[in-house]
Amino acid sequence: MEKTFAGARLRHLRESRAMSQADLARVLEISPSYLNQIEHNSRPLTVPVLMRITQAFGVDTEFFANNDTSRLVADVKEALLDESLGVDVTTSELNELATNLPAIAQALVKLHRSYRNAVENTAALTTENGLGLHGSAASALPHEEVRDFFYERENYVAELDERAEKMAADIPLQRGQVLSALKDCLSQRYGVEVTSDGIDEAAGQQHRYEPLSRTLRLAPSLRVGQQAFRMASQIALLEYDDLITELADSWAFSGPAARSLARVGLANYFAGALILPYGPFLAAAERFRYDIERLCDHYGVGFETVCHRLSTLQRPKHRAVPFSFVRVDRAGNMSKRQSAAGFHFSRVGGACPLWNIYEAFTQPGKILTQIATLPDGKSYFWIARTISRNIGGYGSPGKTFTVGLGCELRHAGRLIYSTGLDLDEPAAATPIGMGCKVCERPACSQRAFPTIGKQLTVDENTSTFVPYPAVPKG
């Protein structure tokens, strides 16, 4: 069994409750010196002590899992490998920083992101086409800020999730009657009329809410699940506007655009939690062994909606399989990324071309599976499938994405997609990285960029199949 060192987290818990080491040691029935050793990672957490901690603080054992540390290590590594910094640190040093001084590590990551944004936006401002496009040179783009907001919360917003589940039971929302129930709720509780009239589909509009007339207009082409989602999102803004404002204000967004986008994201989160309420949805997911298409049929919603909702099921003491969720287009642009599984999404140099989310574009509509191993030895189980949307009939504009859902390999047996696969066979795993510029696999023939911080081997008289060979460490 892997030893658990979680001194920084335990110390944070203790200090957040204004407890001294002596106070906590008394509660845990251990000596203050033993507690001091645990907090300084001189001693690991034993199972009996861990159980007492979870009871004392009301957290579950997953709080002390190493997912957050692994992700933080990857973020710090990406920051310090920046070639413009010229620093060289070892993996053990990164682990020590993330484990013992997580707040400083997080501050370092945020500083580096601000620095990279400043560099990129300044470069854009110096070109004719980029002039004035990005505003402040030190600010991230609004959608990137909102992604970070949900990423830091591990894509779980308890305040909205719990209220949505209660409302779903109060309305109540029953299979086959969700659309009519939401429409009645909007009419009876909020005086809002839902209509398909007056919407400009030719201009790409899917919905429009008019506060003065209290009218919600939905495009006739929206599927039943999409209509329900739009109604539920509007209910969130009507019922919990103050709470959504409070949640958005809890994050230091750079401007009104990012803050408004966060409000939309929070309303959409509530919508997913209302249509797919936590308890019943988790029970169905476990019963169907996380068969996404069966869940789509069961609830009458789309593939992406189910995948995204599965990635949010991280309620303490009532967790589902911890999933990472991603959506990409053919060019590799990652428009959505959330992780409850410790999987790190690189911000430098794109994602790995060996990841099955890209292969899915070659087999539209088919669910592909992959066992993927990262350079640190951690293995994940990924499923990926394309989704397509359009706003009209033949010849109308549309868009295609791949949606990916991944979990640590140890959870794969709970998924129907692992049926018939040998999860213990090392040869079945595909070695992937977090992006070419930060990937440490020297023998990868698919490499598109040299690794940042590695000196290249350049020999005019020799060619190699593997691009950008690096000088081996002496």
N, C-alpha and C positions, 0 to 999 in steps of 0.2 A: 504493500500500500504506500502510495506517495505521501511523504511527510508534508504537513501543512504549516507553513510559516506565514503568519498574518499579523505581525506585531503592530504595524502602522494602522491597520483597520481596527484592531482591538483598542488601541490607544485613542483613536478618533471616537469610537463609540463611548469609551469611558469619559473622555473630556466633554463630549456633547451632552452627557448626563450630569456634568459637574461632580463626578465621583473621583475620589483620591484612589491611589493604588491600594491603600489599606482597606478602603470601603469595598472595592470590587473583589479584592482577595477574600474578604470575609463572606461575600455573597457566593463566590465560586468555591469556597471551602478549600482554599490553597493558601500557601504562605505568600506574603508580599514580595519576598525575594524571588520566588518561583514566577509570580506574575511579571515582575520586572524583567526576568530572563525571557519570558514569552514576548513581551512588548518590544524587546530589543533583538528578537529573532535568534536568541541563543538557544532556545528550546522550542520544539514544535508544539502545536496544539494537539493534545490527545483527544480521543473520542469522548471520554467522560467530561473533560473540561469544555469541549466544544458544545456538548449538549446543555451544560449548565449556562453557557454564554447565550445560547439561542433562547433559553427560557428567561434569562434575566433581562435581555434586551428586546425580546419579541421579534428577532430576525431568524431566518432559516439558515441552514448550513451553506446554501449556495452563496450567501453573502461573503463567505471566506474562500470561495473557489478562486482559482488563479486566472479566470477569464479576463477580468479587468486589468490585472498586472500584465498579462501577455499582450493585451492590446496596447497598454501604455508603453511597454517596452518597444513594441513595433513603431509606435508614433515617435518616441524619442530617437530611436535608431534612424528613422527616416529623416528627422530633423538634423541629427548630427552627421549624417552621411552627405549632407549638402556639400557639394564640391567647393563652393565659395567660402566655406568656413575653415576648411583645411585641418580638421581635427580627426583623431583616430582613437576610438574607444573599443573596448572588448565587450563581448556579450555579457560576461559576468559583471562588468562594471555597470552596464545598462540595467541588468536585473537588480543589482544592489540599489541603484538610484530609484527605480520604480517601486521596489518593495519597501525600502526604508524611508524614502522622502518623496512620496507620491505627489504631494502638493507642489513641490519644486519641479518635479518632472512635468506635471501638467502645465505649470507656468512656462517652462522652457518650450513645450510644444506650441502653446498659444503664441508666444513671442516669435517663434519661427514661422508660424502661419501668417502672422501679421507682416513679417519681413518678406515672405514670398509673395504675398498679395501686393505689397508695395512695389517690389521689383517688377512683377508682371504688369501691374497697372501703369507704372511709370513708363515701361516699354511701349505699352499700347498708346499712351498719351503722346509719345514722341513720333508716332506715325500719323500720316494724314488720315487714314481710315479709322484709326483708333482714337483720335482726338476727342476728348470729352465724353467717351462712352461709359467709362466706369466710375466717374465721380472721384471721390477721395482715393488717393493712391494707397492709403493704408487700410482700406476696407475690403472685405470679401464681398462677393456678389450676394445679393439677398437670399437666393435659393440655397447657396452654400452655407450661409449662416443658419438657416432653418434646418438644414440637414444635420449640422453640428448640434443644434438644440435637441433634436430627437435622438441623435446618436449618443449624447451624454446621458440621456435618460434611459438608454438601452431600449428605446422605442416602446416604453410602457409608461402611461400617464394614469396613475392610480386614481387621482381626483376625478377624472372624466370617466374612466372605465367603470368604477363602482357605481356612479350615478346613472350611467347608461344601462347597466344591467338591472338596476332597480326600476328604471322607467320602462324597460322592455317588459318587466313582469307586471307593472301597474297598468299599462295601456289596455290590454296585454297584446303582445305580438305573437301570433300563432302562424304556423306554416300554412302557406296558401292564402293567407289573409293579411299579410304584412302591408301591402300597398294600400289597401282600403283602410286599415287601422291607422296608418300614418297620416293619410289624407283626413280622416275624421279627427285625429288628434290636432292637426294644424287648424282645422276649422273650428272645433269646439273649444280648445284651450286658448288659441291665439288669434282667432278670427281671421285666419289666412285662407284665401281661396286658391286652390291649385287648378291650373288650366293649361292646356296645350296651345291656346290661342295667343297670337301676338308675339311669337318668338321668331327671330330671324335666323333660320337654319342656314340660309344661303351664306350668311356672314360667319357661320361657324358657331353660333350661340347654342349652348346646351341647356342653360337655365338662366333666368333673371328674376331677382326678387325686387319688388317695388314697394318700399316701406310705406309710402303715403296711402296707397290703395290696398295695402296688405295683400298683395297678389304674388303668387309664386308661379312663374311661367316655365314649363318644361317642354323641351323639344319633343315632338311626336316620335322621332326616330329612336329615342332612348329606350333601351330594353327595360324590362320590369325591374330588374335589380338596380339598374342605374337610376331609374326614377325614385326608387325607395331610398337610395343613398343620398340623392339630392334633397329629398324631403327631410331625412334624418339630420343632414348637415344644417338645414335651415332651423330645425328644432333646437339644435345645439346653440345657435347664435341667438335665438329668441329666449330660451330658458336659462342658459348659462353664460350670458354675455359677460357678466362681471367676473366670473371665475376664469373664463378664457382670457380676459384682459389681464387678470392677476398673473396667470401662468405666463403669458407673453411678456409681461413687464418684469418677470423674474430673471430674464436673460438680457444681457447687455447687447441688444441689437444696435447696429450702426445707424439705422434711420427708419423712417416710417414705412418704407417699402418692405423691408425685412420683417418688421413687426406685424404688418398687415398680412404678409404671407404666412407668418407663424400662426396668426389667428385662423386663417383658412385651414392650415394644416391641423390645428387642434380641433376645429369643428368637424373636419373630415375624420379625425381619429374617433371622435364621439360617434359619428355616423356609423362607422364600422363596428364599434362596440355596441351600438343600439340594435343594429340589424343582426349581428352575430354576438349575442350576449355571452359573457365570459363562461359561466358555469355550463350552460347547455351546449355551447359550441365546443368547449374543451371535452366534454363527455362524448359528443359525437365524433370528434377528431380521434379520440382514443379508441372508440368503438370501431371506427372505420380504418384504424391503423394509419391515420393521416393520409388517406386516399383523397387527394385534392379534388379530383373530378367528381367523386361521390359526394363530397361536401358541397361542391358547386350545385349539383342537382338537388341535394337535400334542402339547401337554403335559397336556391334560385338566384345566385349571384355569380360573378365572373371569376375566372382563374386567378387574376391578379388580386382581387379583393380577398379571396380566401388565403392566398399566400401571405399577403400583408398582415391579415388578422392573426394568422398562425405565429408570425414573428413578434406579436405583441403579448402573447400569453405568458407573462412572467410575474404574475401576482405572487408575492411571498407566501410560502406554505401551500401553494396551489398552482405550481408551475407545469407547463407543458414541456415538450422537447424544446430546448433553447435553439432557436433558428436565427440564421442570418438571412437577410432578404436583399435582393439586388434587382435592378431593372436597367438594361443597357440597350442601345440601338446598334445598328450594323457598323457604325463607325467607331464603336467602343465607348461612346459617351455614356457615363453612368448617371442617369437622371434620378435614381433612388438607391439608397444604400442604408441599411440599418442592421445592427448586429446585437444579438443577445447571446451569441455563441463564442465570443472571443475572436472571431475571424477579423483580420485586419484588412481594410480597404486602403490601398495606397493612393496618395494624392500626387505622386510623382511618377511620370512616365507611363501612365495607363495601367491596365490590368494585364494579367498573364494570358497570352494567346493560346496556351494549352488548356485553359479553363473551359469546361463544357458549355458555358453560357454562350460562347461564340459558335461552337459547332451546331448549336440548336438552330441557327439560321439556315443551315443546309438541309434540315429536316423539319420544315414548318409543321406545327401542330402536334409533334411527337414529343413525349416526355423522355428525356435522356437522363441517365444516371452516371455518376462518376465518383470514385474514391480518389480524393486529392490529398497529397501530402505536401506540407510546406517545408521550407528549409530547416525549421527548428524541430522537425520530426513529428509535429502534430498532424493528425489525419482527420479529414472531414468527408462527409457524404453529401453530395450535391445532386439536386434534380433541377432540370432546366427545360423550359418550353417556350415557344414563341406565342405571342398574342398579337392580334391585328384589330385595328379599329378603322372605321370610316364614318362619314357623316351623310352618306347618300347611297345611291345605287351604282351601277356600273360606270366607271370612268371618274367617279368622285374621288377627291383626295382622301388619303388614308395614312396610317402610320403603323409600323411594326416594331415590336420590342421583343427581347427575351427576358423572361422573369426567372430568376434563380432562387432556390431555397436550399440552405445548407445547414448541417448540424455536425457536431463532433461525432466521429465514427462510432464512439461507444454507445450513442443513442440510435444508430442506424437500424438495429434490429427491431425497433418499435415501428418502423415505417414499412408499409407494404411494398415500397419500391426496392427494398433490399432482398425480397424473396428470390431464392435461387442463387444469390451472390455469395461468394466466399469472402466474407469481410475480414478474415484473418490472414489472407494470402497477400504477402507484401508485393508480389509481382502484379497484383490487380490494381495497385495504386498508381496514379499519374503524378509525377513530381511537378508541382507548379510553384510559382513565386508570387510575391505581392506586387510585381511590376518590374520590368527589366532593369530600371535604373537603381533599384534597391535590392534586387535579387542576388543571392550569393552563390547560385549554382553556376560554377565556371564552365561546365560541359554542356550547357543547354544550347542545342543547335538552332532554337527558335528565337534566340536573343535578338532584340531590335536595337538596344542601346548598351554601351558598356556600363558596368556597375560604377556608380559614383564612389569616388575615393580610392579606386583601384588603378594602379599603374598598368597601362597597356603594354603588351609585348608586340613590338613592331619589327618585322623582319622582311626586308624587301625581296629576299630570295626564297621565301616560304609562304605557302598559303595553307589555311586550315579550314576544315568543314565547320567548326564552331567559330562563329564570328566574335570579334573583340576579345581574343585571349588575353588574360591578365598575367602579370608577372607573379609567379608563386611566391608566397611568403618564405623568407629565408630563415 
